[in-house]
Amino acid sequence: MRNSLDTHMGSISIDNTVIAQYAGNVANECYGIVGMASVNVKEGLVRILKKESVEHGIQVRSNAGKLTIDFHIIIAYGVSIRAVTENLVETVKYKVEAFSGLEVEKVNVFVEGVRVID
């Protein structure tokens, strides 16, 4: 799906994959997040994704020019889930809106696992 912005010079089209990649990079910079998770519903397996495939743990949907972003994350052991997720939501909303010019209506966070960091 593509989102478009109309300007006085023409139209700008942004693919949801681009927004997912950017949002994933922003999320990986947030304290307490180990990485994105890929969920295999059929087998009930969760695996951590490599940095280059971060957008697979993120789903971006748009409705009337407003974005909804779903994150499937793995957090570090010993951190406050609430603090990490609130920071993620606020940071992603601010940075994606500044990056794309589109409004982020909702950011949903699904904590899929906890991992001890060495």
Sine and cosine of phi, psi and omega as CSV:
sin_phi,cos_phi,sin_psi,cos_psi,sin_omega,cos_omega
0.00,0.00,0.60,-0.80,0.01,-1.00
-0.90,-0.44,0.58,-0.82,0.08,-1.00
-0.94,-0.33,0.64,-0.77,0.01,-1.00
-0.81,-0.58,0.55,-0.84,0.08,-1.00
-0.87,-0.50,0.73,-0.68,0.06,-1.00
-0.99,-0.17,0.77,-0.64,0.05,-1.00
-0.86,-0.52,0.08,-1.00,0.02,-1.00
-0.93,0.36,-0.31,0.95,-0.02,-1.00
-0.99,-0.15,-0.18,0.98,-0.03,-1.00
0.50,-0.86,-0.35,-0.94,-0.07,-1.00
-0.92,-0.39,0.60,-0.80,0.05,-1.00
-0.89,-0.45,0.77,-0.64,-0.01,-1.00
-0.89,-0.45,0.80,-0.60,-0.03,-1.00
-0.85,-0.53,0.84,-0.55,0.02,-1.00
-0.97,0.25,0.55,-0.83,0.02,-1.00
-0.88,0.48,-0.47,0.88,0.03,-1.00
-0.90,0.43,-0.61,0.79,0.03,-1.00
-0.90,0.44,-0.69,0.72,0.02,-1.00
-0.91,0.42,-0.64,0.77,0.03,-1.00
-0.89,0.45,-0.67,0.74,0.02,-1.00
-0.89,0.45,-0.71,0.70,0.01,-1.00
-0.90,0.44,-0.73,0.68,0.01,-1.00
-0.88,0.48,-0.61,0.80,0.04,-1.00
-0.91,0.42,-0.65,0.76,0.05,-1.00
-0.92,0.40,-0.63,0.78,0.06,-1.00
-0.89,0.46,-0.70,0.72,-0.02,-1.00
-0.89,0.46,-0.63,0.77,-0.01,-1.00
-0.92,0.40,-0.33,0.94,0.05,-1.00
-1.00,0.10,-0.23,0.97,-0.04,-1.00
-0.97,0.23,0.66,-0.75,0.00,-1.00
-0.89,0.46,0.69,-0.72,0.10,-0.99
1.00,-0.05,-0.16,0.99,0.01,-1.00
-0.99,-0.13,0.86,-0.52,-0.01,-1.00
-0.99,0.16,-0.61,0.79,0.01,-1.00
0.13,-0.99,-0.04,-1.00,0.05,-1.00
-1.00,0.02,0.43,-0.90,-0.03,-1.00
-0.90,-0.44,0.61,-0.79,0.14,-0.99
-0.97,-0.24,0.82,-0.58,-0.07,-1.00
-0.95,-0.30,0.83,-0.55,0.09,-1.00
-0.99,-0.16,0.99,-0.16,-0.09,-1.00
-0.89,0.45,-0.63,0.77,-0.05,-1.00
-0.86,0.51,-0.70,0.72,-0.05,-1.00
-0.98,-0.18,-0.13,0.99,-0.01,-1.00
0.94,0.34,0.43,0.90,-0.04,-1.00
-0.99,-0.16,0.58,-0.82,0.10,-1.00
-0.84,-0.55,0.76,-0.65,0.06,-1.00
-0.73,-0.68,0.51,-0.86,0.00,-1.00
-0.98,0.17,0.65,-0.76,-0.03,-1.00
-1.00,-0.06,0.50,-0.87,0.09,-1.00
-0.95,0.30,0.36,-0.93,-0.05,-1.00
-0.84,0.55,-0.58,0.82,-0.06,-1.00
-0.97,0.23,-0.24,0.97,0.02,-1.00
-0.89,-0.46,0.54,0.84,-0.10,-1.00
-0.88,0.47,-0.49,0.87,-0.07,-1.00
-0.93,0.36,-0.24,0.97,0.02,-1.00
-0.95,0.32,-0.33,0.94,0.06,-1.00
-1.00,-0.04,0.15,0.99,-0.07,-1.00
-0.75,-0.66,0.69,-0.72,0.08,-1.00
-0.86,-0.51,0.77,-0.64,0.02,-1.00
-0.90,-0.43,0.79,-0.61,0.08,-1.00
-0.82,-0.57,0.52,-0.85,0.05,-1.00
-0.80,-0.60,0.60,-0.80,0.02,-1.00
-0.62,-0.78,0.92,-0.38,0.01,-1.00
0.83,0.55,0.65,0.76,0.06,-1.00
0.99,0.16,0.06,1.00,0.03,-1.00
-0.94,-0.34,0.67,-0.74,-0.08,-1.00
-0.99,-0.14,0.58,-0.81,0.21,-0.98
-0.85,-0.52,0.81,-0.59,-0.05,-1.00
-0.87,-0.50,0.82,-0.58,0.06,-1.00
-0.96,-0.28,0.79,-0.62,0.04,-1.00
-0.93,-0.38,0.70,-0.72,0.18,-0.98
-0.92,-0.40,0.94,-0.33,-0.16,-0.99
-0.85,-0.53,0.33,-0.94,0.16,-0.99
-0.87,-0.49,0.79,-0.62,-0.05,-1.00
-0.95,-0.31,0.27,-0.96,0.01,-1.00
-0.97,0.23,0.59,-0.80,0.05,-1.00
-0.91,0.41,0.69,-0.72,0.10,-1.00
1.00,-0.07,-0.04,1.00,0.03,-1.00
-0.99,-0.17,0.33,-0.94,0.03,-1.00
-0.97,0.23,0.88,-0.48,0.01,-1.00
-0.87,0.50,-0.68,0.73,-0.01,-1.00
-0.88,0.47,-0.72,0.70,-0.01,-1.00
-0.90,0.43,-0.68,0.73,-0.01,-1.00
-0.91,0.42,-0.72,0.69,-0.04,-1.00
-0.94,0.34,-0.60,0.80,0.06,-1.00
-0.90,0.44,-0.66,0.75,0.05,-1.00
-0.89,0.45,-0.67,0.74,0.03,-1.00
-0.87,0.50,-0.75,0.66,-0.03,-1.00
-0.87,0.49,-0.75,0.66,-0.03,-1.00
-0.91,0.42,-0.70,0.72,-0.03,-1.00
-0.91,0.41,-0.73,0.69,-0.01,-1.00
-0.90,0.44,-0.71,0.70,-0.01,-1.00
-0.85,0.53,-0.75,0.66,-0.04,-1.00
-0.90,0.45,-0.77,0.63,-0.11,-0.99
-0.95,0.32,-0.62,0.79,0.02,-1.00
-0.93,0.37,-0.63,0.77,0.05,-1.00
-0.90,0.44,-0.67,0.75,0.02,-1.00
-0.92,0.38,-0.61,0.79,-0.03,-1.00
-0.94,0.33,-0.72,0.69,-0.16,-0.99
-0.99,-0.17,-0.41,0.91,-0.10,-1.00
0.99,0.16,0.08,1.00,0.02,-1.00
-0.98,-0.21,0.47,-0.88,0.01,-1.00
-0.99,0.13,0.74,-0.68,0.10,-0.99
-1.00,-0.09,0.93,-0.36,-0.05,-1.00
-0.98,0.17,-0.66,0.75,-0.08,-1.00
-0.56,-0.83,0.58,-0.81,0.16,-0.99
-0.79,-0.61,0.92,-0.39,0.02,-1.00
-0.98,-0.20,0.71,-0.70,-0.03,-1.00
-0.86,-0.51,0.80,-0.59,0.06,-1.00
-0.91,-0.42,0.92,-0.39,0.02,-1.00
-0.99,0.10,0.92,-0.39,-0.09,-1.00
-0.99,-0.13,-0.21,0.98,-0.01,-1.00
-0.05,-1.00,0.18,-0.98,0.03,-1.00
-0.79,-0.61,0.65,-0.76,-0.03,-1.00
-0.70,-0.72,0.69,-0.73,0.06,-1.00
-0.98,0.20,0.78,-0.63,0.01,-1.00
-1.00,-0.09,0.75,-0.66,0.01,-1.00
-0.98,0.21,0.00,0.00,0.00,0.00
